[in-house]
Amino acid sequence: MLFRIEQSDTGNQPTSGTSLKVQLHLCGEWQLGHTPDGESLYADIPAECKSITLITDELKHWDSSLAVALLQLARWCEQKQITLDASNTPETLQQLLNLATAIPVYQPGPNTDKMSWLAQRQKTITALGDSFARTLTFIGDVSLAFIHWVQGNAKTRRQDIFFFIDQVGPRALAIVTLIALLVGMILAYLGSVQLRQLGAQVYVADLVAIGMVREMGALMTAVIMAGRTGAAYAAQLGTMQVNEEIDALKTMGISAMEFLVLPRLLALVFIMPLLCIYADVIGIFGGALVAVSMDVSFSQYILQTQGAVDLMDIMSGLIKSVFFGILIAIAGCQAGIECGRNSDAVGMAATNAVVRAIVYLVVADAAFNILYDKLGI
């Protein structure tokens, strides 16, 4: 037996239970895997008990399993408003017990399902407001870092910019080629359904060329880079946040915006227009593959494309691609900088980066189209 219970009553009527005291004698060896749980310690204690005194005169070797059992006993005594006296236990055991009981028991917050509709809406609006404020602050910090870089005062290394250009540019050509080729073919097939009824298959070239140059080339490339590069930026910076590398840079007086964020943003700004032009060419070529199968010669397709697209169409897509690159970098880097301190937070940061980037892209693309329409571009 590892413990025994002795009762004593100091009142005038032993059966009244008004001042019942219990002595809990701990005996033998309390080793991990061979000890009872905490519930067995207080299972036989009377409900009218007012205080429990721990006696360890017969206790031999013990380990953390005894501390765990006594912690359960202490929590039970707290619930039943019973005084627990551990002054006769070893000093190390008292320290463990005091340390464990100093932390209050976790109390879950109010259930959101039971919150009123108005309280849930207020909570959502507050969260959106905080997120918007953090985004504006991040954009302001990046803008200051860019100004310092233009003035030549930023701690941004040139080799870092070239490294990220290589990472987001040439290494992304394969996936950009595949997606742009398929998008061009899809546009051609969609247009051919109606144009064949009118015998105007040659105008497939106009549809594909304008669609790729003005819209799909920049947008699809941006979506690819959001999933590929935006998530990578968030994971890289998030891992650095977990490893406290960003804190170390701040300690050394190095701005994380200038040293980490700005090279990634500049790389995307430099490479996105080039990828957009490349996607436009590949998409137009994909449309040509379909047009040839519709009795449209390759020379006719090229001539029709040249007549349909002008410099303004090309510039409208390139301007979009530059802003799309900025938005992708901001979404990815902000998610990484604001990452938590564990591995799960890194995964959430990568997910948030992709979701934010795609939302930013769709909203920005709609805004550009409305602006182009008002300006007659």
N, C-alpha and C positions, 0 to 999 in steps of 0.2 A: 504494500500500500504506500502510495506516495504522499497522501495527505489524510488528515482526520480532523473532525470538527468537534469542538467542545463548547457547550453552552453554559452560560452563567446568567443569573438574574439577581440584581441587587435591590429589587423592589420588595415591599412588604408582602405582596401576594405573588408568589412565583409564577402562577398561571396567568397573571394579568398581561404579561408581555410588554409592559410599558417601558422597561429599561433593559431589554434583553440584549446581552452582549455575546459575541461569538469569537472564539479563538480558533484560527485556522492554522494547524500545524503542518508545515511542509517537511516531508521526510525523504530519505533515499536520494537517488540520483535522477535528476531531471535532464535527460539527454534527448536530443532531437530524434523523433521517430518512436520514442518509447514513453511519451508523456501524454496525459489526458488533455483535452481541450479546456478552454476557460469555462465553458458552460457547466462542466462537471464539478467545478470548484464551488459554484453557488447553487447547484441544483437542489441540495439538501438543506440549504440555509432557510430558516423560518421566515415567513413574511413579516413578522413583527420585530425582526432584528433591527437594532438601531446603530450598532457599530461592529466592525470586524477588525480583529487584531491578528496580524501575520506573525507567526512564530517559526523561526528557522533554525532552532537549536539542533535538530536532527537532520538538517539538510546537508547533503554531501556535494558531489559534483553537479554543476548545472550549466546550462548554456542559454541561448536566446529563446528557446522554447518556453522556459519558465517566465521570461519577461513578457512574451506574447500572451501566455495564459493569464498572468496577473493584469495585463492591460485590459483583457476582456472582463476580468473581475472588477477592475476599477470603473470601466464604463457602465457595468451593471449597477454598481453601487451608486454611481452618479445619477442614474435614472431612478433608482429606488430611494434616493436621498439617505443613503447609509454612509456613515463615516468609516473610512478605510485607513487603518493605522499600520504603516509599513516601516516604522522607526526601528523595529527589531531585526530587520532584514539586512543583508550585507550592503555596504555603502555603494558598491558598483550597481547592484540591483536597484537600489533607491534612485540612483542617477538615471538609469535607463527608464524607470517607471515615471519619474518626474518629467523627463524629456518627452516621453510619449504622450502623457496626459496634458502637457502644456499646449498641445495643438488641439483646438476644438474639433469636435466631430463634424464632418462635412454635412452641411445642410443644403440640399438642392434648392435652387431659386424657384420662383413662381413658374408654374407650367404655362408655356406660351399658348397652349390650346385653350386654357381657361381665361386668358387675358381678353379684355374687351376688344371689340373691333377697332375702336378709336385708339386704344393703347398700342395695338399692333401697327396701325398706320403711322402713328407718331414715331414708333421705334424704327420703322422702315425709312421714313423721311429723314430722321436724324442720322441714320447710317449712311444714306445717300449723300446728305449734306457733308458729313465728315469725309467721305471718300472724295467728293468733289473738291473740298478744301485741300486735302492732301495732294490731289493731282495738280491743282494750281500752284501749290508750294513747290512741288517737284519740277514743274515746268519753269518756274521762276529761277530755281537753283541751276537748272540746265542752261537757261538763257544767260545767266551770269557767268557760268563756266565757259560758254561759247564766246562771250565777249572777251574774257581773259585770254582765250586761245587766239582770237583774232589780234589782240594786242601783243601777243607773244609772251604773256605772263602765266599761262596755264601750265600745270604740271602734267601735261599730256605728251606721251612719248610718240614720236612719229612711227616707230617700228610697231607699236600697238595698233595704230590705224591700219597699216599695211597688213598686219596679221589678220585682223578682222575682215578686211576687204577680201583677202584670200579665202577666209572661212565662209563668208556670206555670198561670194560671187562665183568663182569657178567651181566650187564644190556643190553649188546649187544648180548648175546648168542641166544636169541630167533630169531632175524632176521638173524643172521649168520647161525643158524641151518636150517631155511627154505630155504635160498638161496643156501647153499651148497648142501642140499639134492636134490633140483630141478636141480642144475647144474650137479650133478653126474648122475641123471636120464636122463637128456638131452644128455650128452655125450654117455651114453650107448645106447640110442635109435638111435643116429646118426650113431654110429659104427655098430649097428646091421643091418642096411639097406644093407651094403656091405658084412659084415661077414657072413650073412645067405646064400648069394649066393655061398660062398665057403665052407660052412659047418664048419666054424671056429668060432662058437659063443663063445667058451671059451676065445678067445682073447679079448673079450669085457672087461675083467678084466684088461688086460694090458693097453688098451686105457684109461679106466677110471682112473686107478691108476696113470699112468704117467701124464695124463692130469691134474689131481687134484693136485698131489704132486709138480710138476714142474711149473705149470702155473696157473690154475684156482683157486686153493685154496688160494694162496697169493693174486692174482689180484682181485678176487671177494670180498674177505674180505676187501681189501684196498678200493675198490669202495664203499662198504657199510659204512666203517668208514669215508670216505671222505664226504658222504652225511649226516651221522649221527653226527659224532664227529667234523669233520672239520667245519661244519656250526655252531655247538654249540660253539666251541671255538671263532669263529668270532663274533657271537652274544653276548657272554659273555664279551669279551674284548671291543667290540664296544659299548655296553651299559655302561661299565665303562668309556670309553672315553667320551661319551655323558654326563655322570654325573660328569666328571672331577675328577674321583677317581684316574686315572693314573697320572694326574697332581699333585694330592695331595701326591702320593707316591714319585714322583720326588722331590717335595718340602721338604719332610722329609728325602731325601737322600737315598731312597730305589730304587734300580734298578728294573724297570718293567720287564726286561728280566729275572732276577734271581727270582723275587718274583711271577710273573704271567706266563711267557712263559715257562721257564725251567721245572716246575712241569708238565705241560701239555705235553711237548715233551717227557720227561722221561717216563710218564705213557704210552704213545702210543708205545714207543720203547720197554718197558717191556712186554706189553700185546699183541702186534701184532704177535710175533712168536707163542705164546700159542693159539691165535685165529686161526692162520694159520694151526697148527697141528689139532686143533679141526675141522676146516672146511675140511681138508683132510680126516679125519676119517668119517665124516658125508657124504661127497661126495662119498667116496668108498662104504659106506653102501647103498646110493641111487642107485649106479650102480648095487649093488648086488640085489636089489629089481627087477630091470629090467632083470638082467641075469637069475634069477630064472624062470622068465616067458619065457625064451628062451631055456628051457631044460638044463640049466647049474646048477648043484647042488651048494649049498652054500659052501661046502668043496672044490670043484673044483675051485670056484671063489677065495677063500682065498689063496689056494696054488698057483694059477696062479698070484695073486697079489704079494705074497711074492717073487716069482721068477722074477717079472718084475721090482720091485722097490728096489733100494739099498740105502745106506746111502748118497751117493753123490747126488742122486735125492732129498732126503729129505732136505739136507743142502742147495741145490740151491734154494729151495722154501723159506726156513727160512731166508736166506740172503736177498732175495727180500723183505720179509715182514718187516725186520728191516728198510731197506731204505725206503720202502713205508710209514712206520709209521713216519719217520723223515719228509718226504715230506708233508704228510697230516698235521702234526703239524705246519710246517713252513707256508704252505699256509693258514691255518685257523688263526693262531696267527698274521701273518703279515697283513691279511685283517682286523682283529680286531683292531690292534694297529694303523693302518693307517685310521681308520674309521673317518668320519666327526662328526659333532656335532648335528645331528638331527636324528629323528626316521627313515627317509627314508634312511639315510646313513647306518644305522644298517642293514636294509634289503639288501642293495646293498653289504655290506661287507660279509654277509652270502652267497649271490649268487656268489660273486667273489671267495670266499674261495672254494666252491664246484667246480666251473669251473677250477680254477687254479690247485686244487688238482688232478682232473681227467686228465688234460693235463699233469701234472708232472708224474702221474702214467703211462700213456700210453707211454710217451717218455722214462721214466726210464725202463719200462718193455722191450721195443724194444732194448734199449741199453744193458740190461742184457742178452737178448737172443743172440744178436750178439756177446757179449763177451764170453758167454758160448760156442757158436759154434766155435769161434776162439781157445778157450782153450781146446776144445774137452771134455767138461763136459756134 
